[in-house]
Amino acid sequence: MDQTKNDFLGGIHYFRGIAILLIVSSHLLYADLESNFYFFTSAVYLNSTIFYVFISGYLFQHLAYKFDYKKYLKRKWLNVMLPYLIVSIPALTLRWYSGPSYLALQSWPDIGESNAWCQLAFYLATGSHLLPLWYLPMIAIFFVLGPIFKLWDDSPRMYWLLPLLLVVSLLFPRNLENMNDIPRMFVHFASIYVLGMWYSRNLEMVRQWVSKYIVVVSLGLLVLFVFCLYEFPWRHQFIFVQKVVAIPVLMHFLDRIKGSFWKDLCSRLAETSFGIYFIHFYVILGVRVIMNRILHSEYPRFWYEWLIEWGVVVIISYVFVMIVKMIFKNKSRYLIGS
């Protein structure tokens, strides 16, 4: 790997900004789920979490040369898991007063009959108290297994197992019904985390290869996108492959991003991305209440309502994160992860 370890990670940094926009859009349900617009947009954003996991693996390998397990866990506790607990408080309070979430009831129909401590443990272990929060207990498994991934990276031949891991991900697809099954999600995303590590380790080689074949790879991505515009039994697996193919294409163009406006926009989104991830669904819930009062529908009914809501949620979430950062300075990381 030719790049020095302290190089600024421009492309991967901007990638984080793009990823949060797609993740937010994936949580804005559309009233007419049978419409062409829904299938078009869902083909773009479904399982965009793949990008977040890829970035996590990439950055883990990039910093693996100074890996210290104790310091690593401390940093992840302060910057990821502590904000998870803090951001969870409103959702857990809501569950206390209004009853179990539908996500929890899918996995544990009798959860409401259990004592409060059992419910609390279940919610925090599965993230089922608020739609996007399943990601935190899942990524925590990767944190705990940090030494294993470090050993993996120290043994380059282990990367030959990556194709097998990708096949395993296809055999354990992710959908709305199983995303709070945290062990399954770990199995599903393990290949992507290792892919991020491999990409970082072989960055210059991958860049050269993608630059040479960018037209072919882009056409392949377009074909996969067209397939994903239709409903069929293996759609989730096709979307998984589509997102994997999208990674080198997006990285190729993000490495070549031009203009200070676009660089600044992507950079600002990247710097606040985890904070936006933590709080955006609260904003969505608030917007739904307002929409229900004004439009008598909790969900966007037309494509332009969906786009407007998406923009409003992103802007409000970003402004909220910036206000928290302005008030609490560096300590804001402990509250909202940014």
N, C-alpha and C positions, 0 to 999 in steps of 0.2 A: 504494500500500500504506500504510494508515493507521498500523499498529502501528510503534512505535519499534524500532530494531534491537536494543536491549538489554532488551527485554521478556523475562520468563522464559517459556520455551516449555513451559508445563504440559502441554498435550495431546500434543505430539510427544514430550515426555519420558516420559510415561506409556506412550505407544505403544511405545516401545523395550522397556519391561518386558513388555508383552503379547506382543510379537514374539518375545522369547527363549523364552517359555513354549511357543509354538507350534513354534518351531524345534527345541527339545529333544524335544517329543513326536513330531516327524516322524522322528526317528532311533531311536525305540523300535519296532522291527518286531514284528509280531504273528504268532504261530505259524500261525494259520488265516487265510491271506490271502484266502480265499473267503467269509469270514463277513460278516454284515451289520454287525457292530461295526467291522471293519476299514474297510469302505467308508464308514461314517458318520464315523469319526475321520479317515480320510485326506482326505475332502472338506473337513474343517476345516483340517487343517494342511499339506497338500501345497503346495509352492512358497511357503511363508511367508517365504522369503528375499525375496520381493517387498517385504515390509514394511520389511526392513532396508535394501534399496536405496533405497526411497522416502524413508526417514528420512535417508539419506546425502545424497541430492539436495536435500532440504528444507533441511538444515543448511548445505550448501554455499552455497545461494542466500542464506540468512539471514545468512551471514557474508561474502558476496561483496564487500560494500562496503569491506572492509579486506583484500582478497585480495592476498597477496604470495607469488609462486610459490615462491621459495626457502624462506621460512619455512613455507609450507604443506607442501612436500615434507619438510622437516626434521621437522615435527610428525607427519606421517603415518608417516615412517620410525620415529620413536621410539615412537609410541603404537600402531602397527598392524603394520608389517612386522617390526620387531625382535622383538616378542612372537611373531609367526608363526614366526620362525626358532627362537626358544627353545622354544616349545611343540612344535615339530616334532621336537626331538631324541629324545624317547622313541620316537616312531613310526618315525623313520628308523633308530634302533638296532634296533627290532623287525624292520624290513624287512631289515636287514643280516644278522640271524641266522636269521630264519625264512623269508626269501624274499619275492618281490614280492607286493604287494597284488592282490586280484582286480580292483580298479579300474584299476590300472596294466596288468594283463594284458589288459583289454578293449581298451585303446588300443595297447599295445605287447607283443604276445605273447612276443617274444624278449627282453624287458628283462633277464631274469636272466642272459643271456649277455653283456651289456655290462659295461664296467668300472664301478667304483664311482662315479667322478666323473660319468659320463653318467647313471647312475641317480639320483644326488643332484640333478643339474640338472633331470632330468625330473620328479622328485617335487616339488621346490620350484616348478617352473613350472606344474604342474598341480594340486597339492594332493592327489594321489591316494594319498599315504601314509597319510592318515586321512580318513574319510568327509566331515566338514564343512569341511575345510581348502581345498577348491577355491575357496571364496569369496574367499580372500585374494589369490591371483594375479589373480583376476578384478577385484576392486575396485581393485587396484593400477593397472590400466589407466585407470580413472576418475581416480585421483590424478595420473597422468602427464599426462593430457589436461585437467587443470584449467584452463589458459589458454583452451582451446577452449570449455569450458563457461562460463567467465567471459565470453568474447566473445558466446556464445549469449545469456546473460542480459542483456548490454548491448544486444542487438538484439531487442527484444520481438517483432518480427514473426516471428522464427525459431520462436517457440512454435506458430505455425500448422502447423508440420511434425509436431507431436506426434501427431495421429491417424495419420499415415503411419508414424511410428515404432512405434505400438501395433500396426498391421497387420503390420509386419516382425517384431515379437515373436511374433505368432501364427504366422507362417510359419516361425519357428525356435523351436519349443517346447522346453522343458526336460524331461528325464526322467532316470531313473537311469543310463541307458546313455550319455548324452552330457554329463553335468554336468562332467566333467573336460576337455571340449573348451573351453578358456578363451576363445578368440576367439568361438566360437558363443555362450557364455554372456554375453559382453560385448554382442553383438548383441541377444540375448534381453532383457537387462535395461536396455539403454540408454534405452528408452522410459520405464521406471519411474523412473530417475534424473532424467530431464528432467521427468517428471510431478511429482516431488517439488519440483524447482526452481520449476515453474509454480505449484504449490499454495502454496508459501511466498510467491511474488511476488504472488499474488492472494488471499491468505488471507482477508481480510475479505469479499471478494466471494463466495468459495466457501462460507464459513461462512453467509452470509445465504441463498444459494441452497439449500444442504443443509438448513438449518433450515426453509425454506419447503416443501421437497419430501421431508422425511425419511421420511414414511410410504411414499411411492412408491418411493424408493430402497431402503428396507429390504425392501419386498415384492419388488422386483427381485432383491435379494440372496438372499432366501429361495427364489425360483424357481430361481436358478442353483445354490443349494445342493442342492435336490432333484434337479436334473439330474445333479449330480456324484456322487450316491449310486449311480449305475449305471456299469457298464463299457461304453464305446463308443469308437470310433476317435478322436474329437475330445475326449476327456475332459480331456486336459492343457490344451487351448486354452480349454475352458470353465472350468477351475480358474483359469487365468490371468485371465480376465475376472472371475470371481467375486472374486478377491483385489483386483483393481483397484476393483471396486464396493464392496468391504468397507472400503477405506481411508477414504472420507468418512463412512461410517456409524460406524466405530470412532472416528475423530477427533471426530465430533459428540458422541458420548457421553462420550469421555474428557475433552473440554473442559468437560463438565458434571459430572464426577465429584464425588461428595459424600462427606463423612465422612473424618476424619483417618486412620482405619485403612486404608482403601482407597488413599488418596493416598500414605500412607507405604509401603504394600506395593508399589504400582506404582513409586514413586520408588526404593525400595531395589533392586528388580529392574532398573530402568533403569540405575542407577549401577554395577551389577555385570554388566550384560548381556554386554559384550564378553568379560569374564573368564570368565563362564559358557559363552559360545560356544566359547572356546578349549579349555576343559578338560572339558566335559561328556561328550564321547565317550569319554574315558579312564575316566570314572566309569561310563559305560554298559558298557564292556568288563569292568570289575571286577565290576559287578553281575551280568553274564551268567555269569561264572565261578562266583559264589556260587549263582546260581539253578540252574546246571547240577548243582552238587553237592547242593543241597537238593531241587530239583524235577525233576532229570534232564531239563531243557529249558533251552536258552539264551534262549529267547524266551517272553514271557508267553503262556499258553495260554487264559486267560479274561480278560474285560474288566476284572475287579477286580484281577487281577495286573498288567495294563497300567497301571491308574491308580496302584496302589501303587508300581510301579517308577518311573513318571513323577515322583511326589512325592518318592521317595527320591533320585533323580538330581538333581532341582532343588535339594533341601535340601543334599545333600552338596556339590554344585558351588558353591552360594552360600556355605556355611560355609568351603569351601576358599579361595574368593576373598577372603572377609573376613579370614581368617587371614593370607593373603599381604599384604593391604592393611595389616593391623595391624603386621606385622613390617617391611615395607619402606616403609611410608608412601607418599609421592608417587612413589617409584621403582617401585612395583608396576605402574604403567602400562607400564613398559619390559619387564616380565616376562610379564604376562598381559593387558595392554590395559585394565585397570581400576584 
